[in-house]
Amino acid sequence: MRPKSWKPWALLAPSMSAVFLLLVIPLCFVVVYSFWLRAPSGADIPAFQFGNYAKFFEDFFYPKILIRTIRISFETVILCVFMGYIPAYFFYRSESRYKKAFLLLIMLPFWVSFIIRTMSWINIMGDSGLINHFLLKIGLIQSPISMLYNEFTVLMGLIMYLLPFMVLNIYVSLEGIDKSLLEAARCMGCTEWQAFREVTLPLSLPGVSAGCLLVFVLTAGTYLPPMILGGPGNEMIANLIFKRIVGTLDWPFGSAISVILLSLLFVIVWTYNRYLGINQIFKSLQGN
Amino acid sequence: MATDEKQPIVQFKGILKRFGNVVAVEKMDFDIEEGSLVTLLGPSGCGKTTLLRMVAGLEEPTEGDIFIKGIRINDTPIHKRNLGMIFQNYALFPHKTIFDNVAFGLKYRDVSKEEVNKKVTRALEMVRLPGVENRMPSQLSGGQQQRIAMARAIVIEPDVLLMDEPLSALDENLREEMRREVDNLQQMLGVTTIFVTHDQREALSMSDKILVMKDGKKQQEGKPETVYNEPANHFVADFLGHSNFILGEVVDVDDHHVTVKIETGDILFAENKGGFSKSDQVEMIVRAQRFDAFPKDEFKPVEGMNHFQGRIKDRSYMGGEVSYFIELGTDREIHVISMMRTRIYDIGEEVSVQVSPHHCHLILIE
């Protein structure tokens, strides 16, 4: 053994123990809970049985929410890619002195509570919100249009929450592209658009891919936008978990749903990493 | 064509470039002849790269026109100028194979698939890297990457090859080797080349013509020998090689010589190349290598040569030659680089230094 091989471990210990205490142990609790029994009286009985899992797949009710969650997550990812790439590219190409200020604006929403930001849509799109108020005032409508509490508004809330993550991820990878590559492509006969397709786009994919992963995972685990901006039919899986654990205090079933979500996300992320070849992209970028 | 002169392929006419309030390139006229290798030489920030980038279309001139093959190209978009550009950092596409990198320009030039294969193979052979088609750029060394960048630029048979300090990222020995390779390749292909560098050795060894620049202004243009032996001003003499500058006044001019009285009161002769008259204030420029140093007691002055007495103040041994700083009486010293034809002198030793008037170049001080 080399004399100082313990040193990195000693330095890592504080953060490792934090991760262990605050993440791994609670997660183990959740896994253990998911096998417990819930007595009709409401008491949790330690046990090892798969009843909670069986209950989830008993009929189509719960799986349907899971599938909806995955679908909404995909939709959010796709919308965020398109809506995020454009501003990220704009910042990248901008030579404005205010570029840094613009980037700060992207971060600005993080300084306001996520709940407040989500709730603010009620003031904008609600029955007595800004838009209805305006339309009533100019006489375009006679009674308020109901715009909230559907999947569209849920998606809107999700995008509002997650878009900055996408923009920043893409921006960082765009910034990393050597500008002389673009010039080289242009000199060799590419129009600006062709140079974008040949150079900028492929080289920014690692950022897009990291952004997608982050947005997907965060969407799949969030419950606030569907709770505040969604209707009864727009529940996502995290709402279900929230209701089981906080609402009906059914820890075993809530834990089981959590474990199911976690496993599914794990499979998706693993497959994504393996087949979308992120590692390949990173490999080809090494040494430059 | 009826004219004897080779037709200039690239012409700058009154080119001026401003970045905000900063003038990067001052009004400049400059011609580049077909098939020649022209070096833009100068310290960093002298505008040489800006000039090159204006040919490529990566910068727009603020004023003036650029012509390629007699056609004004100011408004021709970058991708329609048939130019090959080589960058200092190679600028290979990291996500494409070597084949795709080299074939890149052909893809946008209506070339059939077999033709592309043939051309890429030939280009790789030319840069002496056959068989690397399927590798990624990151798998090659710096020198190899620069060769690929060259292959990529020449494969499209450009009208003009533009090189922006292509060798400065390489280490000393490799740079020497690549310099010769670029030179050979350029001669083999006969492609007009504009080469930007701050390295005088690169400029002197490769160029048909050198354009020396400083602060966006043209200092001198000419053949390497001309620029080196007959520098137009103090800057050029100082930038290229090791020079001694001696201030003085012209006291006599005859058919062969200009007689100059220097600060120390000594009288020196310079070859009369014309343009000087009595009482002109001049600066005499003598290359450090042009002096011969002799031991004081063995020295026999030769008629018509300039000579000094001095004492070795400092010396550095550089292998092939020795660099001396020789003190001439009052706080005047000269730099002498000797090829060690005799022996290495000791510090403090008295020596006699001799230089032919032929090697004393005069410039006027305004």
Boltz contact constraints between the chains, C-beta under 6 A:
constraints:
  - contact:
      token1: [A, 180]
      token2: [B, 87]
      max_distance: 6.0
  - contact:
      token1: [A, 180]
      token2: [B, 91]
      max_distance: 6.0
  - contact:
      token1: [A, 181]
      token2: [B, 91]
      max_distance: 6.0
  - contact:
      token1: [A, 183]
      token2: [B, 58]
      max_distance: 6.0
  - contact:
      token1: [A, 184]
      token2: [B, 91]
      max_distance: 6.0
  - contact:
      token1: [A, 186]
      token2: [B, 78]
      max_distance: 6.0
  - contact:
      token1: [A, 186]
      token2: [B, 79]
      max_distance: 6.0
  - contact:
      token1: [A, 187]
      token2: [B, 56]
      max_distance: 6.0
  - contact:
      token1: [A, 187]
      token2: [B, 83]
      max_distance: 6.0
  - contact:
      token1: [A, 187]
      token2: [B, 85]
      max_distance: 6.0
  - contact:
      token1: [A, 188]
      token2: [B, 104]
      max_distance: 6.0
  - contact:
      token1: [A, 188]
      token2: [B, 105]
      max_distance: 6.0
  - contact:
      token1: [A, 189]
      token2: [B, 79]
      max_distance: 6.0
  - contact:
      token1: [A, 189]
      token2: [B, 105]
      max_distance: 6.0
  - contact:
      token1: [A, 189]
      token2: [B, 108]
      max_distance: 6.0
  - contact:
      token1: [A, 190]
      token2: [B, 79]
      max_distance: 6.0
  - contact:
      token1: [A, 191]
      token2: [B, 79]
      max_distance: 6.0
  - contact:
      token1: [A, 202]
      token2: [B, 95]
      max_distance: 6.0
  - contact:
      token1: [A, 284]
      token2: [B, 94]
      max_distance: 6.0
  - contact:
      token1: [A, 284]
      token2: [B, 95]
      max_distance: 6.0
  - contact:
      token1: [A, 284]
      token2: [B, 136]
      max_distance: 6.0
  - contact:
      token1: [A, 285]
      token2: [B, 94]
      max_distance: 6.0
  - contact:
      token1: [A, 286]
      token2: [B, 138]
      max_distance: 6.0
  - contact:
      token1: [A, 287]
      token2: [B, 138]
      max_distance: 6.0
  - contact:
      token1: [A, 288]
      token2: [B, 94]
      max_distance: 6.0
